[in-house]
């Protein structure tokens, strides 16, 4: 049975005769009883994460509506599932709603947010709302890193679904296991992609936190690599002392952020045979073939049908999480050996007339 949802409400105040929604550390946490919320409206519902959250709330029994600036495949899919979606942001869209959820891309002067404030309808940004939703799962697994999040999260989805763990999955691209960017399961496990941009992932609790790599990215938000590393350090600390961080031991930045980590650090490597999980590559031309070692003991060999050394790193992180979660290597091997890759990640599109398009 799904637990009741407590909602994070933004405090609002008057500023130059308009509403300024406070966020980034200025969120006022309030309890809003579940039976007070029936009608939820998503502003920017067509986004990858927003569309998944919208369907989750629909599945939980709420009446869900939304708005977006343009039609998209996500919007079309949600409409077929019974969600009323209006193209264009208009103040009247929020009439009769009990809760507004909005994407971080929406400006504070959005007419729907302004009208919600005028009517006293609580509004919350996607990231803290998702964080509250995640906190209701006993086993949240977060996948972070500058590169490889979508692929690794999709790999984990394939493994957990094949092994009948029935997780809920939220990912930033269509995964081959379902053909969608989410799966609504009925277990206490949720596997999700956690992005560092705008420090969004600091809203997300986890028991297992994966950090695939750390590079200087999103420098329109972060000052430099040191600020990025500090953010990742805070992210893994959210597991608590009884949690686990799965880190790439071949990435110095990943090792650096774990220096003061209070939980259990598990390292993966393609270089160091003493790492907790080590992959010895046998062949990298064409598709990778490699042996997998767990704490120095050979688990077995594995062949991927997606190319590249980077995907060996992704697979090794997925293997580590799956093994920590009690899944046998035989099950893991079966799943990863048929994993075709997330959509739009080195995806075969067309070959003909002397042209190959990836």
C-alpha positions as a Markdown table, in Angstrom:
| # | Residue | x | y | z |
|---|---|---|---|---|
| 1 | Unk | 0.0 | 0.0 | 0.0 |
| 2 | Unk | 1.4 | 3.4 | -1.0 |
| 3 | Unk | 2.0 | 5.7 | 2.0 |
| 4 | Unk | 0.2 | 9.1 | 2.2 |
| 5 | Unk | 2.0 | 12.0 | 0.7 |
| 6 | Unk | 3.1 | 15.0 | 2.6 |
| 7 | Unk | 3.5 | 18.0 | 0.3 |
| 8 | Unk | 6.2 | 20.7 | 0.4 |
| 9 | Unk | 4.6 | 24.2 | 0.2 |
| 10 | Unk | 6.4 | 27.3 | -1.0 |
| 11 | Unk | 6.1 | 30.3 | 1.2 |
| 12 | Unk | 5.0 | 33.3 | -0.8 |
| 13 | Unk | 5.3 | 37.0 | -0.2 |
| 14 | Unk | 4.4 | 40.2 | -2.0 |
| 15 | Unk | 7.2 | 41.9 | -3.9 |
| 16 | Unk | 6.6 | 44.9 | -6.2 |
| 17 | Unk | 2.9 | 43.9 | -6.5 |
| 18 | Unk | 3.8 | 40.4 | -7.8 |
| 19 | Unk | 4.5 | 37.1 | -6.2 |
| 20 | Unk | 8.0 | 35.9 | -5.7 |
| 21 | Unk | 8.1 | 32.1 | -5.0 |
| 22 | Unk | 11.0 | 31.4 | -2.6 |
| 23 | Unk | 13.2 | 28.5 | -3.3 |
| 24 | Unk | 16.9 | 27.2 | -3.2 |
| 25 | Unk | 17.0 | 26.8 | 0.5 |
| 26 | Unk | 14.1 | 29.2 | 1.4 |
| 27 | Unk | 11.4 | 26.5 | 1.1 |
| 28 | Unk | 9.0 | 26.5 | 4.1 |
| 29 | Unk | 8.3 | 22.9 | 4.9 |
| 30 | Unk | 4.6 | 22.4 | 5.8 |
| 31 | Unk | 2.4 | 19.4 | 6.3 |
| 32 | Unk | -0.6 | 19.3 | 4.0 |
| 33 | Unk | -2.9 | 16.5 | 4.7 |
| 34 | Unk | -3.5 | 14.0 | 1.9 |
| 35 | Unk | -7.3 | 14.3 | 2.0 |
| 36 | Unk | -7.0 | 18.0 | 1.3 |
| 37 | Unk | -5.5 | 17.4 | -2.2 |
| 38 | Unk | -7.7 | 16.0 | -5.0 |
| 39 | Unk | -6.9 | 18.1 | -8.0 |
| 40 | Unk | -3.2 | 18.6 | -9.0 |
| 41 | Unk | -2.1 | 20.8 | -11.9 |
| 42 | Unk | 1.3 | 20.5 | -13.5 |
| 43 | Unk | 2.8 | 23.6 | -15.1 |
| 44 | Unk | 5.2 | 22.5 | -17.8 |
| 45 | Unk | 3.8 | 18.9 | -17.8 |
| 46 | Unk | 5.5 | 17.8 | -21.0 |
| 47 | Unk | 9.0 | 17.7 | -19.4 |
| 48 | Unk | 10.7 | 14.3 | -19.0 |
| 49 | Unk | 10.5 | 14.3 | -15.2 |
| 50 | Unk | 7.2 | 16.2 | -15.0 |
| 51 | Unk | 5.4 | 13.8 | -17.3 |
| 52 | Unk | 6.5 | 10.9 | -15.2 |
| 53 | Unk | 5.4 | 12.5 | -11.9 |
| 54 | Unk | 2.1 | 13.4 | -13.5 |
| 55 | Unk | 1.3 | 9.8 | -14.3 |
| 56 | Unk | 2.5 | 8.6 | -10.9 |
| 57 | Unk | 0.1 | 11.0 | -9.2 |
| 58 | Unk | -2.7 | 9.9 | -11.6 |
| 59 | Unk | -2.0 | 6.2 | -10.7 |
| 60 | Unk | -2.2 | 7.2 | -7.0 |
| 61 | Unk | -5.7 | 8.3 | -7.6 |
| 62 | Unk | -5.5 | 12.1 | -7.9 |
| 63 | Unk | -7.2 | 14.1 | -10.6 |
| 64 | Unk | -4.4 | 15.5 | -12.7 |
| 65 | Unk | -4.3 | 18.3 | -15.2 |
| 66 | Unk | -1.5 | 20.2 | -16.9 |
| 67 | Unk | -0.4 | 22.9 | -19.3 |
| 68 | Unk | 2.6 | 23.3 | -21.6 |
| 69 | Unk | 3.8 | 25.7 | -24.3 |
| 70 | Unk | 3.6 | 23.1 | -27.0 |
| 71 | Unk | 2.5 | 19.7 | -28.0 |
| 72 | Unk | 4.9 | 16.8 | -27.7 |
| 73 | Unk | 5.0 | 13.0 | -27.6 |
| 74 | Unk | 4.9 | 13.2 | -23.8 |
| 75 | Unk | 1.8 | 15.4 | -23.9 |
| 76 | Unk | 0.1 | 13.2 | -26.4 |
| 77 | Unk | 0.8 | 10.1 | -24.3 |
| 78 | Unk | -0.6 | 11.7 | -21.1 |
| 79 | Unk | -3.7 | 12.8 | -22.9 |
| 80 | Unk | -4.4 | 9.2 | -24.0 |
| 81 | Unk | -4.2 | 8.2 | -20.3 |
| 82 | Unk | -6.9 | 10.6 | -19.4 |
| 83 | Unk | -5.0 | 13.7 | -18.3 |
| 84 | Unk | -6.5 | 17.0 | -19.5 |
| 85 | Unk | -3.7 | 19.2 | -20.9 |
| 86 | Unk | -4.0 | 22.8 | -22.2 |
| 87 | Unk | -1.5 | 24.2 | -24.6 |
| 88 | Unk | -0.5 | 27.6 | -23.4 |
| 89 | Unk | -0.1 | 29.0 | -19.8 |
| 90 | Unk | -3.3 | 30.9 | -18.7 |
| 91 | Unk | -4.4 | 32.1 | -15.3 |
| 92 | Unk | -7.7 | 30.3 | -15.6 |
| 93 | Unk | -5.9 | 26.9 | -15.9 |
| 94 | Unk | -5.5 | 26.8 | -12.1 |
| 95 | Unk | -9.1 | 27.4 | -11.1 |
| 96 | Unk | -10.4 | 24.7 | -8.8 |
| 97 | Unk | -6.9 | 23.1 | -8.2 |
| 98 | Unk | -5.7 | 22.1 | -4.8 |
| 99 | Unk | -2.0 | 21.9 | -5.6 |
| 100 | Unk | 0.3 | 23.3 | -8.3 |
| 101 | Unk | 3.5 | 21.6 | -9.3 |
| 102 | Unk | 5.8 | 23.5 | -11.7 |
| 103 | Unk | 9.0 | 22.9 | -13.6 |
| 104 | Unk | 12.1 | 24.9 | -12.6 |
| 105 | Unk | 12.1 | 26.4 | -16.2 |
| 106 | Unk | 8.9 | 28.3 | -15.4 |
| 107 | Unk | 9.5 | 32.0 | -14.5 |
| 108 | Unk | 8.0 | 33.5 | -11.3 |
| 109 | Unk | 5.8 | 35.8 | -13.3 |
| 110 | Unk | 4.1 | 32.8 | -15.1 |
| 111 | Unk | 0.4 | 33.7 | -15.1 |
| 112 | Unk | -0.6 | 30.3 | -13.6 |
| 113 | Unk | 1.8 | 30.8 | -10.7 |
| 114 | Unk | 0.7 | 34.4 | -10.1 |
| 115 | Unk | -3.0 | 33.3 | -10.1 |
| 116 | Unk | -2.3 | 30.4 | -7.8 |
| 117 | Unk | -0.6 | 32.8 | -5.3 |
| 118 | Unk | -3.6 | 35.2 | -5.6 |
| 119 | Unk | -6.0 | 32.4 | -4.9 |
| 120 | Unk | -3.9 | 30.9 | -2.1 |
| 121 | Unk | -3.3 | 27.6 | -3.9 |
| 122 | Unk | 0.0 | 26.0 | -2.7 |
| 123 | Unk | 2.7 | 25.6 | -5.3 |
| 124 | Unk | 5.9 | 23.6 | -5.3 |
| 125 | Unk | 8.7 | 23.2 | -7.7 |
| 126 | Unk | 9.3 | 19.8 | -9.3 |
| 127 | Unk | 12.6 | 18.9 | -7.4 |
| 128 | Unk | 11.4 | 19.3 | -3.8 |
| 129 | Unk | 8.1 | 17.7 | -4.7 |
| 130 | Unk | 9.9 | 14.7 | -6.2 |
| 131 | Unk | 12.2 | 14.6 | -3.1 |
| 132 | Unk | 9.1 | 14.3 | -0.9 |
| 133 | Unk | 7.8 | 11.5 | -3.1 |
| 134 | Unk | 11.1 | 9.7 | -3.0 |
| 135 | Unk | 11.2 | 9.8 | 0.8 |
| 136 | Unk | 8.2 | 7.5 | 0.9 |
| 137 | Unk | 10.2 | 4.6 | -0.5 |
| 138 | Unk | 12.4 | 2.5 | 1.8 |
| 139 | Unk | 15.0 | 1.8 | -0.8 |
| 140 | Unk | 15.7 | 4.8 | -3.1 |
| 141 | Unk | 18.6 | 4.4 | -5.5 |
| 142 | Unk | 20.0 | 7.5 | -7.1 |
| 143 | Unk | 22.2 | 7.6 | -10.1 |
| 144 | Unk | 24.3 | 10.7 | -10.6 |
| 145 | Unk | 27.3 | 11.9 | -12.6 |
| 146 | Unk | 28.3 | 14.2 | -15.4 |
| 147 | Unk | 27.9 | 11.5 | -18.0 |
| 148 | Unk | 26.1 | 8.2 | -18.2 |
| 149 | Unk | 23.1 | 8.7 | -15.8 |
| 150 | Unk | 20.4 | 7.8 | -18.3 |
| 151 | Unk | 22.2 | 4.7 | -19.6 |
| 152 | Unk | 23.1 | 3.4 | -16.1 |
| 153 | Unk | 19.6 | 4.0 | -14.7 |
| 154 | Unk | 18.2 | 2.2 | -17.7 |
| 155 | Unk | 20.6 | -0.7 | -17.1 |
| 156 | Unk | 19.4 | -0.9 | -13.5 |
| 157 | Unk | 15.8 | -0.8 | -14.5 |
| 158 | Unk | 16.4 | -3.8 | -16.9 |
| 159 | Unk | 18.1 | -5.8 | -14.2 |
| 160 | Unk | 15.6 | -5.1 | -11.4 |
| 161 | Unk | 12.6 | -5.6 | -13.7 |
| 162 | Unk | 14.0 | -8.9 | -15.1 |
| 163 | Unk | 14.6 | -10.1 | -11.5 |
| 164 | Unk | 11.0 | -9.3 | -10.6 |
| 165 | Unk | 11.9 | -6.6 | -8.0 |
| 166 | Unk | 9.2 | -4.4 | -9.5 |
| 167 | Unk | 10.8 | -1.1 | -8.9 |
| 168 | Unk | 9.4 | 2.3 | -9.7 |
| 169 | Unk | 11.8 | 4.0 | -12.2 |
| 170 | Unk | 12.3 | 7.6 | -13.2 |
| 171 | Unk | 14.8 | 8.2 | -16.0 |
| 172 | Unk | 15.8 | 11.0 | -18.4 |
| 173 | Unk | 15.2 | 9.0 | -21.5 |
| 174 | Unk | 13.2 | 6.1 | -23.0 |
| 175 | Unk | 14.6 | 2.9 | -21.6 |
| 176 | Unk | 14.5 | -0.4 | -23.6 |
| 177 | Unk | 12.9 | -2.4 | -20.8 |
| 178 | Unk | 9.6 | -0.4 | -21.1 |
| 179 | Unk | 10.0 | 2.0 | -24.1 |
| 180 | Unk | 9.1 | 4.9 | -21.7 |
| 181 | Unk | 11.0 | 7.2 | -19.3 |
| 182 | Unk | 9.4 | 5.7 | -16.2 |
| 183 | Unk | 7.9 | 2.6 | -14.7 |
| 184 | Unk | 5.4 | 2.6 | -11.8 |
| 185 | Unk | 6.2 | -0.4 | -9.6 |
| 186 | Unk | 4.7 | -1.7 | -6.4 |
| 187 | Unk | 7.8 | -2.4 | -4.3 |
| 188 | Unk | 9.6 | -0.2 | -1.8 |
| 189 | Unk | 12.4 | 0.4 | -4.4 |
| 190 | Unk | 12.7 | 3.4 | -6.6 |
| 191 | Unk | 15.5 | 3.9 | -9.1 |
| 192 | Unk | 16.0 | 7.4 | -10.4 |
| 193 | Unk | 18.3 | 9.7 | -12.3 |
| 194 | Unk | 19.7 | 12.5 | -10.1 |
| 195 | Unk | 21.0 | 15.6 | -11.9 |
| 196 | Unk | 23.3 | 18.1 | -10.2 |
| 197 | Unk | 22.1 | 21.1 | -12.2 |
| 198 | Unk | 20.7 | 23.8 | -9.9 |
| 199 | Unk | 21.6 | 21.4 | -7.1 |
| 200 | Unk | 18.4 | 19.6 | -7.8 |
| 201 | Unk | 19.7 | 16.3 | -6.6 |
| 202 | Unk | 20.2 | 17.7 | -3.1 |
| 203 | Unk | 16.4 | 17.4 | -2.8 |
| 204 | Unk | 16.6 | 13.7 | -3.3 |
| 205 | Unk | 17.1 | 11.2 | -0.5 |
| 206 | Unk | 18.8 | 7.9 | -1.3 |
| 207 | Unk | 20.0 | 4.7 | 0.4 |
| 208 | Unk | 22.4 | 3.9 | -2.5 |
| 209 | Unk | 23.9 | 6.9 | -4.3 |
| 210 | Unk | 25.8 | 6.3 | -7.5 |
| 211 | Unk | 28.4 | 8.8 | -8.8 |
| 212 | Unk | 29.6 | 7.7 | -12.2 |
| 213 | Unk | 32.1 | 10.6 | -12.8 |
| 214 | Unk | 32.5 | 14.3 | -12.0 |
| 215 | Unk | 33.6 | 16.9 | -14.6 |
| 216 | Unk | 33.3 | 20.6 | -15.0 |
| 217 | Unk | 29.7 | 21.0 | -16.4 |
| 218 | Unk | 26.8 | 23.4 | -15.9 |
| 219 | Unk | 29.2 | 26.2 | -15.4 |
| 220 | Unk | 26.3 | 28.6 | -16.0 |
| 221 | Unk | 25.3 | 27.6 | -12.5 |
| 222 | Unk | 28.4 | 26.3 | -10.7 |
| 223 | Unk | 31.4 | 28.6 | -10.2 |
| 224 | Unk | 34.0 | 25.9 | -10.8 |
| 225 | Unk | 34.9 | 22.3 | -10.3 |
| 226 | Unk | 35.4 | 22.7 | -6.6 |
| 227 | Unk | 31.9 | 23.9 | -6.2 |
| 228 | Unk | 30.6 | 21.0 | -8.2 |
| 229 | Unk | 32.6 | 18.6 | -6.1 |
| 230 | Unk | 31.2 | 20.2 | -2.9 |
| 231 | Unk | 27.7 | 19.7 | -4.3 |
| 232 | Unk | 28.3 | 16.0 | -5.0 |
| 233 | Unk | 29.8 | 15.6 | -1.5 |
| 234 | Unk | 26.5 | 16.9 | 0.0 |
| 235 | Unk | 24.6 | 14.6 | -2.4 |
| 236 | Unk | 26.2 | 11.4 | -1.2 |
| 237 | Unk | 26.0 | 12.5 | 2.5 |
| 238 | Unk | 22.2 | 12.3 | 2.1 |
| 239 | Unk | 22.4 | 8.5 | 2.3 |
| 240 | Unk | 23.3 | 8.8 | 6.0 |
| 241 | Unk | 25.8 | 6.7 | 7.8 |
| 242 | Unk | 23.9 | 3.5 | 7.0 |
| 243 | Unk | 23.8 | 4.2 | 3.3 |
| 244 | Unk | 26.2 | 3.3 | 0.5 |
| 245 | Unk | 27.9 | 5.4 | -2.2 |
| 246 | Unk | 29.0 | 3.6 | -5.4 |
| 247 | Unk | 31.8 | 5.6 | -6.8 |
| 248 | Unk | 34.1 | 5.4 | -9.8 |
| 249 | Unk | 37.6 | 4.7 | -8.3 |
| 250 | Unk | 39.3 | 5.7 | -11.6 |
| 251 | Unk | 37.9 | 9.3 | -11.2 |
| 252 | Unk | 39.9 | 11.4 | -8.8 |
| 253 | Unk | 37.0 | 13.8 | -8.2 |
| 254 | Unk | 34.8 | 10.8 | -7.2 |
| 255 | Unk | 37.5 | 9.7 | -4.7 |
| 256 | Unk | 37.8 | 13.3 | -3.4 |
| 257 | Unk | 34.2 | 13.7 | -2.5 |
| 258 | Unk | 34.2 | 10.5 | -0.4 |
| 259 | Unk | 37.0 | 11.7 | 2.0 |
| 260 | Unk | 34.5 | 12.7 | 4.7 |
| 261 | Unk | 31.6 | 10.4 | 3.7 |
| 262 | Unk | 30.2 | 8.6 | 6.8 |
| 263 | Unk | 28.5 | 5.7 | 4.9 |
| 264 | Unk | 30.0 | 2.8 | 3.1 |
| 265 | Unk | 32.1 | 3.6 | 0.0 |
| 266 | Unk | 32.1 | 1.0 | -2.8 |
| 267 | Unk | 34.5 | 1.6 | -5.7 |
| 268 | Unk | 34.4 | 0.4 | -9.3 |
| 269 | Unk | 37.4 | 0.3 | -11.6 |
| 270 | Unk | 38.7 | -0.7 | -14.9 |
| 271 | Unk | 42.3 | -0.1 | -13.7 |
| 272 | Unk | 42.7 | -1.2 | -10.1 |
| 273 | Unk | 42.1 | -5.0 | -9.5 |
| 274 | Unk | 41.8 | -4.3 | -5.8 |
| 275 | Unk | 38.7 | -2.2 | -6.3 |
| 276 | Unk | 35.4 | -3.6 | -4.9 |
| 277 | Unk | 34.2 | -4.2 | -8.4 |
| 278 | Unk | 36.8 | -4.6 | -11.1 |
| 279 | Unk | 36.3 | -5.2 | -14.9 |
| 280 | Unk | 39.1 | -6.7 | -16.9 |
| 281 | Unk | 38.4 | -5.9 | -20.5 |
| 282 | Unk | 39.1 | -8.8 | -22.9 |
| 283 | Unk | 38.0 | -7.1 | -26.0 |
| 284 | Unk | 36.8 | -3.5 | -26.8 |
| 285 | Unk | 36.7 | -3.6 | -30.6 |
| 286 | Unk | 33.1 | -3.9 | -31.6 |
| 287 | Unk | 31.2 | -4.7 | -28.5 |
| 288 | Unk | 33.0 | -5.0 | -25.1 |
| 289 | Unk | 33.7 | -8.3 | -23.5 |
| 290 | Unk | 35.1 | -8.4 | -20.0 |
| 291 | Unk | 35.5 | -10.3 | -16.8 |
| 292 | Unk | 33.9 | -9.0 | -13.6 |
| 293 | Unk | 35.5 | -9.3 | -10.2 |
| 294 | Unk | 33.8 | -8.7 | -6.8 |
| 295 | Unk | 36.2 | -8.0 | -3.9 |
| 296 | Unk | 38.9 | -9.8 | -5.9 |
| 297 | Unk | 36.8 | -12.9 | -6.7 |
| 298 | Unk | 35.8 | -13.7 | -10.3 |
| 299 | Unk | 32.1 | -13.5 | -10.8 |
| 300 | Unk | 32.2 | -14.3 | -14.5 |
| 301 | Unk | 32.4 | -12.9 | -17.9 |
| 302 | Unk | 30.0 | -10.4 | -19.6 |
| 303 | Unk | 29.4 | -9.2 | -23.2 |
| 304 | Unk | 27.5 | -6.1 | -24.0 |
| 305 | Unk | 25.7 | -5.2 | -27.2 |
| 306 | Unk | 26.3 | -1.5 | -26.8 |
| 307 | Unk | 29.8 | -0.1 | -27.7 |
| 308 | Unk | 32.5 | 1.7 | -25.8 |
| 309 | Unk | 34.7 | 1.6 | -22.7 |
| 310 | Unk | 32.4 | 4.2 | -21.1 |
| 311 | Unk | 29.6 | 1.6 | -21.2 |
| 312 | Unk | 31.8 | -0.9 | -19.3 |
| 313 | Unk | 32.0 | 1.8 | -16.6 |
| 314 | Unk | 28.2 | 2.2 | -16.7 |
| 315 | Unk | 27.6 | -1.5 | -16.5 |
| 316 | Unk | 30.1 | -2.0 | -13.6 |
| 317 | Unk | 28.2 | 0.6 | -11.6 |
| 318 | Unk | 24.9 | -1.1 | -12.3 |
| 319 | Unk | 26.5 | -4.5 | -11.4 |
| 320 | Unk | 27.7 | -3.1 | -8.0 |
| 321 | Unk | 24.2 | -1.7 | -7.2 |
| 322 | Unk | 22.5 | -4.9 | -8.2 |
| 323 | Unk | 24.9 | -7.1 | -6.2 |
| 324 | Unk | 24.5 | -4.8 | -3.1 |
| 325 | Unk | 20.7 | -5.3 | -3.6 |
| 326 | Unk | 21.1 | -9.1 | -3.5 |
| 327 | Unk | 20.7 | -9.9 | -7.2 |
| 328 | Unk | 22.7 | -12.8 | -8.5 |
| 329 | Unk | 25.4 | -12.3 | -11.1 |
| 330 | Unk | 23.6 | -14.8 | -13.4 |
| 331 | Unk | 20.5 | -12.6 | -13.4 |
| 332 | Unk | 22.6 | -9.5 | -13.9 |
| 333 | Unk | 24.5 | -11.1 | -16.8 |
| 334 | Unk | 21.3 | -12.2 | -18.5 |
| 335 | Unk | 19.8 | -8.6 | -18.3 |
| 336 | Unk | 22.9 | -6.7 | -19.4 |
| 337 | Unk | 23.8 | -9.0 | -22.2 |
| 338 | Unk | 20.5 | -8.0 | -23.9 |
| 339 | Unk | 20.5 | -4.4 | -22.9 |
| 340 | Unk | 20.1 | -2.3 | -26.1 |
| 341 | Unk | 20.9 | 1.1 | -24.8 |
| 342 | Unk | 18.7 | 4.1 | -23.9 |
| 343 | Unk | 17.0 | 5.9 | -26.7 |
| 344 | Unk | 19.1 | 8.7 | -28.3 |
| 345 | Unk | 22.3 | 7.3 | -26.8 |
| 346 | Unk | 24.5 | 6.1 | -29.6 |
| 347 | Unk | 21.3 | 5.0 | -31.3 |
| 348 | Unk | 21.3 | 3.4 | -34.7 |
| 349 | Unk | 19.0 | 5.5 | -37.0 |
| 350 | Unk | 19.7 | 4.7 | -40.6 |
| 351 | Unk | 22.1 | 3.1 | -43.0 |
| 352 | Unk | 21.9 | 3.3 | -46.8 |
| 353 | Unk | 23.2 | 5.2 | -49.9 |
| 354 | Unk | 26.7 | 5.0 | -48.4 |
| 355 | Unk | 25.6 | 6.8 | -45.2 |
| 356 | Unk | 25.4 | 5.5 | -41.6 |
| 357 | Unk | 23.5 | 7.7 | -39.1 |
| 358 | Unk | 24.0 | 7.3 | -35.3 |
